[in-house]
Amino acid sequence: MTDLRIALLGAGRIGSLHAATLTTTPGVADLLIADADPTRAAALAARVHAKALDAPEDAFTAGVDAVVIATATAAHADLIVRAAHAGVPAFCEKPIALDLPGTARALAEVEKAGTLLQIGFQRRFDAGYRRAREALRAGRLGRVHTIRAVTSDPAPPPAEFLPLSGGLFRDCMVHDFDTVRWLTGREVVEVYARGSDAGAAVFREQGDVDTACALLTLDDGTLVSATATRYNGAGYDVRTELCGERDQWVVGLDGRAPLTSAEPGGPGAPERPWPGFLERFEGAYRAELDAFVRAVRGALDSPCPGREGLNALLIAEACELSRARNRPVGPAEAAAAAGLG
């Protein structure tokens, strides 16, 4: 297949990173950029030597081979459906939609059209996570009995983002939920989640929490603790510990992990802790777009199909329901509560 003509939809923070990546990705011939703000699209296109479109919907009449969707979340589902109806493969940042019915409707259109859809769970492409998965699947850890996942932001996002985010479970911890399923190949059968809104008043005003903890039970009995916070002033911290009968592996424990040992003579705080997710996962973002391009060209199947977005969101929804009802909840109950069979 010849090199691709790709449209990037969304010229914000993550869109800017993707634009720089796509201009150097093998197999990409032309890059077109569109945004709800045409001025922002034109500025980004000028920086990366691409072509600007007037609006995201113009991509579907521009003869593109694929689209990369990095717009505001509210536009994701509609653009996914437009791509499906146009027969155009799509990569979309998570989430597909902020609710289960909207996610299911978009996926139904994709599946009816038979088009390729890849969801942006970038941790699947991180070198550390991939090595840990290989070790686990090869049996090097033995039976894994406990998994501990940590996702900690150094500071809360802007207040105007919170109403659009879907909340801590859907926006942040959904990455951990996807990663646990991908690492283990197991399904979550029950969650028990709690949250705290002791930080800024905006979290309480939005019905959100700034810190959360969830206990997940997998279908083989493995126990998973997942914690997240918006207030980790030491830096951006993403780690996953896999604890087995033979060995223990940890992802994210490197010289930039924002940790200080309390042991005499132990390591102090790193000089350059990770400041945020774009820096921590820069290599993973590049790898996932390279995989998307290769999938569009027929070299491999989608490494993160659309259904994976629904599966992770189901766990996040179960956590929200558990927090509200103060009891364990299964993904099936969350699906039923959302009107999905």
HELIX and SHEET records of a PDB file:
HELIX    1   1 ARG A   13  LEU A   22  1                                  10    
HELIX    2   2 PRO A   38  VAL A   48  1                                  11    
HELIX    3   3 PRO A   56  THR A   61  5                                   6    
HELIX    4   4 THR A   73  ALA A   75  5                                   3    
HELIX    5   5 HIS A   76  ALA A   86  1                                  11    
HELIX    6   6 LEU A  100  ALA A  113  1                                  14    
HELIX    7   7 GLN A  122  PHE A  125  5                                   4    
HELIX    8   8 ALA A  127  ARG A  137  1                                  11    
HELIX    9   9 ALA A  159  PHE A  161  5                                   3    
HELIX   10  10 LEU A  162  SER A  165  1                                   4    
HELIX   11  11 LEU A  168  LEU A  168  1                                   1    
HELIX   12  12 PHE A  169  MET A  173  3                                   5    
HELIX   13  13 VAL A  174  THR A  184  1                                  11    
HELIX   14  14 ALA A  201  GLU A  205  1                                   5    
HELIX   15  15 PHE A  277  ARG A  280  1                                   4    
HELIX   16  16 GLU A  282  VAL A  296  1                                  15    
HELIX   17  17 GLY A  306  ARG A  325  1                                  20    
HELIX   18  18 PRO A  331  ALA A  337  1                                   7    
SHEET    1   A 6 LYS A  51  ALA A  52  0                                        
SHEET    2   A 6 VAL A  28  ALA A  34  1                                        
SHEET    3   A 6 LEU A   4  LEU A   9  1                                        
SHEET    4   A 6 ALA A  66  ILE A  69  1                                        
SHEET    5   A 6 ALA A  90  GLU A  93  1                                        
SHEET    6   A 6 LEU A 117  GLY A 120  1                                        
SHEET    1   B 6 VAL A 188  SER A 196  0                                        
SHEET    2   B 6 THR A 211  LEU A 218 -1                                        
SHEET    3   B 6 LEU A 223  THR A 229 -1                                        
SHEET    4   B 6 VAL A 144  SER A 152  1                                        
SHEET    5   B 6 ASP A 237  GLY A 244 -1                                        
SHEET    6   B 6 GLN A 248  VAL A 251 -1                                        
END                                                                             
